[in-house]
Amino acid sequence: MKRFISFLTVSLLAIYCHAQSIIIDKPSDKTFSLAGAVICVDPNDYELVQQSAICLQKDIEMVTGMKLPITATVPQKTAIIIGSAQRSALIKSVDVLKNKWEGYLIKSTGNSLIITGSDRRGTAYGVFEISRQLGVSPWYWWADVPVKKKENIFVKKNVSVSDAPKVKYRGIFINDEAPALSGWSKEKFGGFNHQFYEKVFELILRLKGNYLWPAMWGNAFYDDDSLNIKMADKYGIVIGTSHHEPLMKAHDEWRRYGSGKWNYDSNEVKLKAFWRSGMERANNEKIVTVGMRGDGDEPMSRETATALLEKIVSDQRAIIADVTGKPASETPQLWALYKEVQDYYDKGMRVPDDVTLLLCDDNWGNIRKLPKVNEKPRKGGYGIYYHFDYVGDPRNYKWLNTNPLPRIWEQMHLAWEYNVRQIWIVNVGDIKPMEFPISFFLDYAWNPDKIGANDLQSYSEKWAGQQFGKQYAKDIADILGKYAKYNARRKPELLDADTYSLASNEWLTVVNDYNDLLKKAEKTGDALPAEYKDAYFQLVLHPVKACANLNELYYNVALNKNAYANKWKEANVYADNAKELYAKDSAITGQYHRLNNGKWNHMMSQTHIGYTYWQQPEHQKMPEVFYVNADSAISRKEPATPDLMRATMPAGIERKVFQQVEKRGVSIAADHYTKAINTDKIKWQILPDLGRTGSAISTFPVTSAEQQPEHAPHLEYEIYTYSKGDFSINTYHSPTLNFQHKEEGLQYAISVDDEKPQIISINKDYKVSGTWDKWVAENIIIKSSRHSIDKPGKHVVKYWMVSPGVILQKLVLDFGDTEPGFLGPPETMYVTDQK
């Protein structure tokens, strides 16, 4: 045993970055084989360490067919030694892990592979890093990603890999879990019991997360199965409860056992007894939610006073201290500033400094509040509660992934830079089909400094390669990015026949884009080996196929309405097409449910057609279509194709010039600027693919101070017009909220030629009735300014930074004849240098 101890006393100079590979496929004189190796674990180490060794044993067996024995002692032969620095007798001194939270060190020396963690989860992360390098995807069970078989495994000699997370608590919230996940779990496991959660906990660990809010609608983690919490401890997962479930009690337990009203004024005694019972049974690693919302996740009454809420928190902390027998400050707690609770904070309500303030998005992926740059640090720090799934206004979105990585990155980058680093938790709905954004969210939380805006494409390609191999990784990454981008323009549940414009051919363009993506997805899927088919359908093909079909359905409904209004006989063809596409939607769902002998039955049973208000329909309903009498109908005359091409560019115009086009005005993608003017401290940066139709641009760092126009960083766009006089400039911005809560909101400035810049707020009118609903439903904020030019020809539009965090996607100059459309006019043609 002693020969291993000295090898683990390492210096920082021996440590390499997380990306360092330690497992390779081919032998050499600089490698050793794991054939015939044993796995060594101290039986007195944490249960999670023991379980990690078992998982690695299974992973190696999946890869090679070899089942390595697990022993308690180190033999004089090839060994994989696994242990925590805190408890393992096999591990004595690891300086680099001292005082690290969840850190790990993987070191190969001699013929031994040594995996050491600073604590139990750090050890597990080191083990699962080896599994990842072996080719075992974290999604091997949850998405049927096959394991690539190998005859042998080779380890590089004398290599060290060390890593530790940057965000302390990183987790997911299983929510809105009916009918899909609830129906599936009931059929496969008998409900949300310890067998179900074992699969969830292993997934979280493999993704290097550590935190869970369990399923809560009609479910109660502690009460439903007493083994749930024992399983959480076995896998080292920190358990919390959602933003409206104080002191480890599921809300459904109040329905089951509560007495009287959920009202602290009138029912304090019973509520305190209810909460005490939650704390008394939660003898596990946890983060305790404090505070109170209304019954059933409703707002508190308008009359609720902050003094009462502060008393509630104080009383809850007294319960925590009394039950644990130690000061409340020694038990991790959070207070979620969700919805109206943030208003209480803004009006002066405060909680003790050791309580983490869990800031929230608006349920649609837009962060509502961040600490000020120079704000005094809190002992408990700050966290973010984010959403990939939501039930509520203006419409539920639960069915498929609608979360593009560039937008997740941009918002969580804001959180990171504004020092929100204690807790990151995301509402993932049913877990499936959010596999790709879940992976990204937890990878980014592990180390936000490792993934920049320009790294997202390579991240996507790497992720695709891990699931399906490198040969098709680029194509699959492109498909994953495009379908999320298309879905984010308008959530599928919000789509209807009127979403896009028929008159401008916008509907046709959208449908063709999605069908082209489907052709690419099908072609790529056909080329994959047979063993990848199930995983590919789940992760890639199904969402593309289902959403291409849904868009075409509503397109045919739109065509039907238009043809019926004109009494064209084609109305009947469009109606029949729509009915066929509606039936096809169910067939696509059935195809998913039959995968892998029905393993995922129920998982795509979420209704998504037939919404009449925010809440989901109980059953899907075919959109209404109309038929004309064939005998009296007339044939449609095909309209002439409008000539939208511009005239010849006048001689002498140089560089990129965006030109006015009839019925389009001038439309410019934000990243296609002519010139970017930076300052020493503030730079313009393109955010690739962050936009409804293209990329976007913003200034960095996102924590920079506000600037005064005319001396601020700005962008210049050269244009050529055939018009003069008054016109509008419509700027298209990502729906970023006023996260600094300044009275004027986030601002930019705009000017043409040498006029004085106009300062405009993108979100000052946040609370005007219907405004926010429109922003999030359309995933854009469009602001308009009026300008005038005294002659046609070349002009320069200048877009000025005022506030940080403003994301520009597009500019449209409207001279009065721009056709309306959901996405705005396509980009005007432009020319490059002319001589």
Steps between C-alpha positions, in 0.01 A plus 500: 500500500777746591639513148190691386513767767816674382373519142203707614700778665503715190572859420295736287763472228397140438135587442359549155171643384165322503519438125811284541435149370616211715319210325591410141415219258845393381793352691851642505805498724343800675180317598388205706198276461214458746455137399529291814486806727313518828298787644611589855274681748527539874181343646496777761475770235172676418214297358510722191864407446405131521214559254726690261734202490207274415393738221852501357510122517177487298623763254821310430297184454268677253800618302725192504297211638751474786360511854784621718487380862459752781734451796577675828878468470753602239667202329841498333342526155310745283242680711241776488510659846194706595470699820409822672771699672271525802446130573707266287791317661634455146539876460714695742618831362368699205611859538327626187160397636539663839192711586349430156124458462430193286845501345664194352842384389556219252860381482662214315825376647679174447221258406240663716220746431422696817176698534486724803227740608511779752166367623249233402359679196841609382601135496189410300567775247851366449362151442240624252765704318671167431166355388455790261846443355418131464210603275210451740259790451318638805192433286577130440183401689282811476538530122623151403833636376702190411840430649772452244656160552876460544712191553725678744550828684833678519609763750767761433787475742598785730206726424303709749156653457350725767178697509236651729172687439462877498129516591442331835155343456398396149171326444170431332135530598261229379178691451172509308550126485148398396397339274830393343753419773235401752338254261836357401634467855181335619518241224874430534562540875164528669538876546758749623664255736861416587541284189406795282719741694800269485500555123466876549777521760745306288424726204558815707834370624614398153417853386702635797197646671428464870155640571134408442157643556288184468171462315234682701160522325299237684826349624697519823861381492533415871145377551447288186787260565716499813784355294515808275713694746724199569560474127585871485758452774641195326564710190601811693231720349403816688122518531299820501139594456353742251466873551162469677563192717659613831699282739526182290124440482344431159196712431287191438561399861292796612216365288552158655554592862454873550219644706348841450607774259847549355508834678756594762285773655218261584674161515850562638502213750407228252730633231796505738426142606475402132836657420666356809407149389671570168823598667490210745501234229745673262819365651684523168714754314257770397429862422196617694254733329370776728224753449143445387281541193127452468330162493573300184789722380270802489603854596451610857212741552545865411475584868799284594745714695875458481507504880287185503725330244809591701334352809423182304865464400613571856263237638611250239864555591415446865354162401815418298726585795286310749477184288866492394638605837732755342469861382273540200788659310672158489218349291504612134184694416354690206232761455361500146412844361242342270233714337340730760752401769756714317268796554523441876878509475492816289278662763751428773440150633822335610612160624818413696827530310572127502183425300566468126288740296368287215436745218270388221430540133156599370419132434595562134877505534549871568668581833298753701754626752874487566716647778664832430861476387642649821237359735626378836549120489254284689617208710232285339567640155257507210340237282289477184182303438470461120240339270507264203132414558210697644130488582340844497446821304502571218501130411641175638808368326558140602514284191844527339827686542471868406820619669789592266841475664608852397214655697560278806867592484434872469265515799702270726817686402330811641432309822860382526653839431271667755629256762199268518698186583347311791206314342399442137183297460290455188142383453530213251143375493500129421883478459442366150508660244733758660811281484713740297430824693526313834847381402600851405354666810689268736821507295490878495429514874804281561730763350350805326849628417559200274215569255478833318248618243730389219536152652135398473530344155801294603319405822203378297722303265683341793170406666366354177824308456476355851155363422539394135867502406713765332410423138161670509554729799508822298177422315322391819615810686360714218166319521482536878575870480255575221199318642537674836540834322190441288297389801608801704357742244156395614446217747310212332211546743464862381499422130184548298400577143557873549854483644682567173400706198356331191511815291878542524570126465632497856294190583639319197857593590459374858347170383766449234778569752360242740442243226853551372624439854288185517654371176846557646403331826356198319801472270740516794295247695495260206879510487547411867560140609187314611590506868473882505149517353302513826725762659502706180122499477468620859771764499491628143247366250179499704493871592584599142243263351227599745557874467538499122167320489338746744613805303375348176168422668442863596625617159233292329239632741608854404482412130157348555366812671632722223369276221161465668467878532564526125274200417790321336454128451857449633350558846389140505848369420650707781233378742576138413873568535446648844299199617768265373774696678295506821473122489871477424577683822354209700684250281833672575421484872417131463832440329678649802297291744590177318876562522707229667200273557293776654762620749384861460125446481307810623807723485366703204138507611502874575215673314613784273223564245172665588593760762234763564671679789817455708415158646545184296195339338397170655490350152642615170261658253530530125518868391185612324504476119238584239378344179351672196238358269701351218234583243501873576867544595742678272858411416769712650707712264866479588624849587798641322821464698577844643825648384680573824843521345667837527618714214863513399723654767627837385868514417739620765323345801758301694499234771185340643200717426146394589259624239136600513274243338135545409272361774800416716656835576848425625544189715836430663621214719663656806834323451535630143625841603727711284718613787520431876640774722627372837660669799794385708273324750185413301490286187228393260464123478294294258286236669482226236153366422338696783197634323173397341647519148876539537765603748500792742744751643561667835771669703731325744570489786136479603586666831628822343356835605236683300635725225399836357433497125732676258799386710387139544578186304281485191434314180472653154282361220535657155176505303383620159148636458281605208277698736534817700297649782371339817538132580516262798781283628374190678763332715446136595638405843504180701229523770747585776342639815604797712723288725650805671155647571592849385209735448588553135557131429772372268577750225669545165535803273459536125569763240534548125793685348590793728174541692495495879451144630155417638515308830237225514411251775431146389309395813387802701139412410540148647183520711268651239211258454573240232851627427698224671263233361575622148874513560530143621243353261687649204844467663594851398474864608455739209555870565442776245656841443420769240763659278525716191740524208499784250619309197526145364834327478754377752441549872640360824285358779678512835398272787646611835553310821343656808428208737686170520304181439299628201498242218439630148377252237380707203432850368220581255460839331136544405411764241130424523462202270661219703271198506416376851630161613576315820876478441538833323620530142791284386834668475537747215756401242830673537813531293867474581775729377450637152777650297 
